[in-house]
Amino acid sequence: MKYYVLFGPPGAGKGTHAVAIADKYHLKHISTGELLRAEIAAGTQLGKQAKALIDAGSLVPDSVVEGMIASAFDTIKGYDGFLLDGFPRTIAQAQALDRILQERGETLEAVISIMIPDEVIYERIARRAQQEGRADDTSKEVIAHRIETYHTQTEPLIGFYRNAGKYHEVAGHPGTIEENRNRVLAMLEAL
């Protein structure tokens, strides 16, 4: 099995490009955001707790997300690997992912990082919130908090994965969705 992480700030295009990557390489795309939204829609206890945190722009506890990921690795079959989108978001989660994979005798292949500037993050998140009716992304304060959370908690993963020799970065702006996707796919081909 091959395991990849799709990395980048909110609005970088991870979800947009994940489907094409997963289709091309026969990977199961696992979006922690989608897993959590499904829990929220189902009205589960986990969903209610997650909704309160997400509405405030905060991250869901590591143990919850790690459990969902480990469960997906155990139960989803019929693919050549997994493409993680939205996990890991912290050094602790990255270390947990390494443990989860080690327990299965596996290792992470690569981290594909799609980078965009902060001003583009604002534009994309606000536009996505309108298009998809995502109330969690409508407030300028919530978007600012998400960007700050990314810089303080998630951005340190760049150094973590660079030191591990697994970090590969591609520009997610400027360009059309197709141009950006082609850059991402070209990088994967080069690996």
Contacts in CASP RR format, 6 or more apart in sequence:
PFRMAT RR
TARGET T0000
AUTHOR 0000-0000-0000
METHOD contacts of the structure
MODEL  1
MKYYVLFGPPGAGKGTHAVAIADKYHLKHISTGELLRAEIAAGTQLGKQA
KALIDAGSLVPDSVVEGMIASAFDTIKGYDGFLLDGFPRTIAQAQALDRI
LQERGETLEAVISIMIPDEVIYERIARRAQQEGRADDTSKEVIAHRIETY
HTQTEPLIGFYRNAGKYHEVAGHPGTIEENRNRVLAMLEAL
1 79 0 8 1.000
1 80 0 8 1.000
1 81 0 8 1.000
1 82 0 8 1.000
1 104 0 8 1.000
1 106 0 8 1.000
2 25 0 8 1.000
2 27 0 8 1.000
2 80 0 8 1.000
2 81 0 8 1.000
2 82 0 8 1.000
2 109 0 8 1.000
3 81 0 8 1.000
3 82 0 8 1.000
3 84 0 8 1.000
3 101 0 8 1.000
3 106 0 8 1.000
3 107 0 8 1.000
3 108 0 8 1.000
3 109 0 8 1.000
4 21 0 8 1.000
4 27 0 8 1.000
4 81 0 8 1.000
4 82 0 8 1.000
4 83 0 8 1.000
4 84 0 8 1.000
4 108 0 8 1.000
4 109 0 8 1.000
4 110 0 8 1.000
4 111 0 8 1.000
4 112 0 8 1.000
5 83 0 8 1.000
5 84 0 8 1.000
5 87 0 8 1.000
5 88 0 8 1.000
5 97 0 8 1.000
5 108 0 8 1.000
5 110 0 8 1.000
5 111 0 8 1.000
5 112 0 8 1.000
5 161 0 8 1.000
6 14 0 8 1.000
6 15 0 8 1.000
6 17 0 8 1.000
6 18 0 8 1.000
6 21 0 8 1.000
6 83 0 8 1.000
6 84 0 8 1.000
6 85 0 8 1.000
6 86 0 8 1.000
6 112 0 8 1.000
6 114 0 8 1.000
7 14 0 8 1.000
7 86 0 8 1.000
7 111 0 8 1.000
7 112 0 8 1.000
7 113 0 8 1.000
7 114 0 8 1.000
7 157 0 8 1.000
7 161 0 8 1.000
8 14 0 8 1.000
8 113 0 8 1.000
8 114 0 8 1.000
8 115 0 8 1.000
8 116 0 8 1.000
8 150 0 8 1.000
8 154 0 8 1.000
9 115 0 8 1.000
9 116 0 8 1.000
9 118 0 8 1.000
9 121 0 8 1.000
9 147 0 8 1.000
9 150 0 8 1.000
9 154 0 8 1.000
10 121 0 8 1.000
10 124 0 8 1.000
10 125 0 8 1.000
10 143 0 8 1.000
10 146 0 8 1.000
10 147 0 8 1.000
10 150 0 8 1.000
11 116 0 8 1.000
11 120 0 8 1.000
11 121 0 8 1.000
11 124 0 8 1.000
11 125 0 8 1.000
11 128 0 8 1.000
12 114 0 8 1.000
12 115 0 8 1.000
12 116 0 8 1.000
12 121 0 8 1.000
12 124 0 8 1.000
12 172 0 8 1.000
13 114 0 8 1.000
13 116 0 8 1.000
13 124 0 8 1.000
13 172 0 8 1.000
13 180 0 8 1.000
14 85 0 8 1.000
14 86 0 8 1.000
14 114 0 8 1.000
15 29 0 8 1.000
15 31 0 8 1.000
15 85 0 8 1.000
16 177 0 8 1.000
16 181 0 8 1.000
17 114 0 8 1.000
17 180 0 8 1.000
17 181 0 8 1.000
17 184 0 8 1.000
18 29 0 8 1.000
18 31 0 8 1.000
18 83 0 8 1.000
18 85 0 8 1.000
19 29 0 8 1.000
20 181 0 8 1.000
20 185 0 8 1.000
21 27 0 8 1.000
21 29 0 8 1.000
21 83 0 8 1.000
21 112 0 8 1.000
21 184 0 8 1.000
21 185 0 8 1.000
21 188 0 8 1.000
22 28 0 8 1.000
22 29 0 8 1.000
22 83 0 8 1.000
24 185 0 8 1.000
24 188 0 8 1.000
25 80 0 8 1.000
25 81 0 8 1.000
25 83 0 8 1.000
25 188 0 8 1.000
26 79 0 8 1.000
26 80 0 8 1.000
26 81 0 8 1.000
27 79 0 8 1.000
27 80 0 8 1.000
27 81 0 8 1.000
27 82 0 8 1.000
27 83 0 8 1.000
28 72 0 8 1.000
28 76 0 8 1.000
28 78 0 8 1.000
28 79 0 8 1.000
28 81 0 8 1.000
28 82 0 8 1.000
28 83 0 8 1.000
29 82 0 8 1.000
29 83 0 8 1.000
29 85 0 8 1.000
30 69 0 8 1.000
30 72 0 8 1.000
30 76 0 8 1.000
30 82 0 8 1.000
30 83 0 8 1.000
30 84 0 8 1.000
30 85 0 8 1.000
30 87 0 8 1.000
31 85 0 8 1.000
31 86 0 8 1.000
32 60 0 8 1.000
32 65 0 8 1.000
32 68 0 8 1.000
32 69 0 8 1.000
32 84 0 8 1.000
32 85 0 8 1.000
32 86 0 8 1.000
32 87 0 8 1.000
33 85 0 8 1.000
33 86 0 8 1.000
35 68 0 8 1.000
35 72 0 8 1.000
36 47 0 8 1.000
36 50 0 8 1.000
36 54 0 8 1.000
36 60 0 8 1.000
36 65 0 8 1.000
36 68 0 8 1.000
39 46 0 8 1.000
39 47 0 8 1.000
39 50 0 8 1.000
40 47 0 8 1.000
40 48 0 8 1.000
40 50 0 8 1.000
40 51 0 8 1.000
40 54 0 8 1.000
46 64 0 8 1.000
49 60 0 8 1.000
49 64 0 8 1.000
50 60 0 8 1.000
50 64 0 8 1.000
53 59 0 8 1.000
53 60 0 8 1.000
54 60 0 8 1.000
54 136 0 8 1.000
55 135 0 8 1.000
55 136 0 8 1.000
55 142 0 8 1.000
56 142 0 8 1.000
56 145 0 8 1.000
57 136 0 8 1.000
57 142 0 8 1.000
57 145 0 8 1.000
57 146 0 8 1.000
57 149 0 8 1.000
58 145 0 8 1.000
58 149 0 8 1.000
59 89 0 8 1.000
59 90 0 8 1.000
59 149 0 8 1.000
59 153 0 8 1.000
62 90 0 8 1.000
62 92 0 8 1.000
62 93 0 8 1.000
62 96 0 8 1.000
65 87 0 8 1.000
65 93 0 8 1.000
66 93 0 8 1.000
66 96 0 8 1.000
66 97 0 8 1.000
66 100 0 8 1.000
69 84 0 8 1.000
69 87 0 8 1.000
69 97 0 8 1.000
69 100 0 8 1.000
70 100 0 8 1.000
72 82 0 8 1.000
73 82 0 8 1.000
73 100 0 8 1.000
73 104 0 8 1.000
76 82 0 8 1.000
84 97 0 8 1.000
87 93 0 8 1.000
87 97 0 8 1.000
88 94 0 8 1.000
88 96 0 8 1.000
88 97 0 8 1.000
88 157 0 8 1.000
89 153 0 8 1.000
89 154 0 8 1.000
89 157 0 8 1.000
90 153 0 8 1.000
90 154 0 8 1.000
90 156 0 8 1.000
90 157 0 8 1.000
91 156 0 8 1.000
91 157 0 8 1.000
91 160 0 8 1.000
94 157 0 8 1.000
94 160 0 8 1.000
94 161 0 8 1.000
97 108 0 8 1.000
98 108 0 8 1.000
101 107 0 8 1.000
101 108 0 8 1.000
108 164 0 8 1.000
108 166 0 8 1.000
109 166 0 8 1.000
109 191 0 8 1.000
110 166 0 8 1.000
110 167 0 8 1.000
110 168 0 8 1.000
110 188 0 8 1.000
110 191 0 8 1.000
111 157 0 8 1.000
111 161 0 8 1.000
111 166 0 8 1.000
111 167 0 8 1.000
111 168 0 8 1.000
112 168 0 8 1.000
112 170 0 8 1.000
112 184 0 8 1.000
112 187 0 8 1.000
112 188 0 8 1.000
113 158 0 8 1.000
113 167 0 8 1.000
113 168 0 8 1.000
113 169 0 8 1.000
113 170 0 8 1.000
114 170 0 8 1.000
114 171 0 8 1.000
114 172 0 8 1.000
114 180 0 8 1.000
114 184 0 8 1.000
115 169 0 8 1.000
115 170 0 8 1.000
115 171 0 8 1.000
115 172 0 8 1.000
116 124 0 8 1.000
116 171 0 8 1.000
116 172 0 8 1.000
116 173 0 8 1.000
117 173 0 8 1.000
118 147 0 8 1.000
120 173 0 8 1.000
121 143 0 8 1.000
121 147 0 8 1.000
121 150 0 8 1.000
122 140 0 8 1.000
122 143 0 8 1.000
122 147 0 8 1.000
125 137 0 8 1.000
125 143 0 8 1.000
125 146 0 8 1.000
126 137 0 8 1.000
126 138 0 8 1.000
126 140 0 8 1.000
126 143 0 8 1.000
128 134 0 8 1.000
128 137 0 8 1.000
129 135 0 8 1.000
129 136 0 8 1.000
129 137 0 8 1.000
129 138 0 8 1.000
130 138 0 8 1.000
136 142 0 8 1.000
137 143 0 8 1.000
137 146 0 8 1.000
158 167 0 8 1.000
158 169 0 8 1.000
159 167 0 8 1.000
161 167 0 8 1.000
168 187 0 8 1.000
168 191 0 8 1.000
170 183 0 8 1.000
170 184 0 8 1.000
170 187 0 8 1.000
171 180 0 8 1.000
171 183 0 8 1.000
172 180 0 8 1.000
172 183 0 8 1.000
172 184 0 8 1.000
173 180 0 8 1.000
END
